[in-house]
Amino acid sequence: MDLALSIMMLAIVGLVAGAWFAFRRGQRRQAWLMLILAVVMAVNVGIWTIPTQSGATLKGAAPT
């Protein structure tokens, strides 16, 4: 699980960087799609790692 979340975070950084380059080249639609995907992935990582009020996370509850 740690490896998957780490790869997702690296992908988020790559997507944001790629979107920045796409904006500079004038490919606005592709850049916006990359940013939307980065946000969706960031929310997904957040869902798995942010603790609830009881302190539990989905990552901690996932079977190994």
C-alpha positions as CSV (number, residue, x, y, z in Angstrom):
1,M,0.0,0.0,0.0
2,D,2.9,2.4,0.8
3,L,4.4,1.8,-2.6
4,A,1.1,2.5,-4.4
5,L,0.5,5.7,-2.5
6,S,4.1,6.9,-3.2
7,I,3.7,6.2,-6.9
8,M,0.4,8.1,-7.0
9,M,2.1,11.1,-5.3
10,L,4.9,11.0,-7.9
11,A,2.3,10.8,-10.6
12,I,0.5,13.8,-9.2
13,V,3.7,15.9,-9.3
14,G,4.4,14.7,-12.9
15,L,0.9,15.5,-14.0
16,V,1.1,19.1,-12.5
17,A,4.4,19.6,-14.2
18,G,3.1,18.3,-17.5
19,A,0.1,20.5,-17.3
20,W,2.3,23.5,-16.7
21,F,4.3,22.6,-19.9
22,A,1.0,22.0,-21.8
23,F,-0.3,25.4,-20.8
24,R,2.9,27.0,-22.0
25,R,2.5,25.3,-25.4
26,G,-1.1,26.3,-25.8
27,Q,-2.6,22.9,-25.3
28,R,-5.2,24.1,-22.8
29,R,-7.7,21.2,-22.9
30,Q,-5.0,18.6,-22.3
31,A,-3.5,20.7,-19.5
32,W,-6.9,21.0,-17.8
33,L,-7.5,17.3,-18.1
34,M,-4.1,16.6,-16.5
35,L,-4.9,19.0,-13.6
36,I,-8.3,17.4,-13.1
37,L,-6.7,13.9,-13.0
38,A,-4.1,15.2,-10.5
39,V,-6.8,16.5,-8.2
40,V,-8.7,13.2,-8.4
41,M,-5.6,11.3,-7.5
42,A,-4.8,13.7,-4.6
43,V,-8.3,13.3,-3.2
44,N,-7.9,9.5,-3.5
45,V,-4.6,9.6,-1.6
46,G,-6.2,11.8,1.0
47,I,-9.1,9.4,1.4
48,W,-6.7,6.6,2.1
49,T,-4.4,8.5,4.5
50,I,-6.3,11.2,6.4
51,P,-7.4,9.8,9.7
52,T,-11.0,9.9,10.9
53,Q,-12.1,11.3,14.3
54,S,-11.3,8.0,15.9
55,G,-7.8,8.1,14.4
56,A,-8.2,5.2,12.0
57,T,-7.3,5.3,8.3
58,L,-8.3,3.2,5.4
59,K,-4.6,2.4,4.8
60,G,-4.3,1.0,8.3
61,A,-7.5,-1.0,7.9
62,A,-6.5,-2.5,4.5
63,P,-5.6,-6.2,4.6
64,T,-1.9,-6.9,4.0
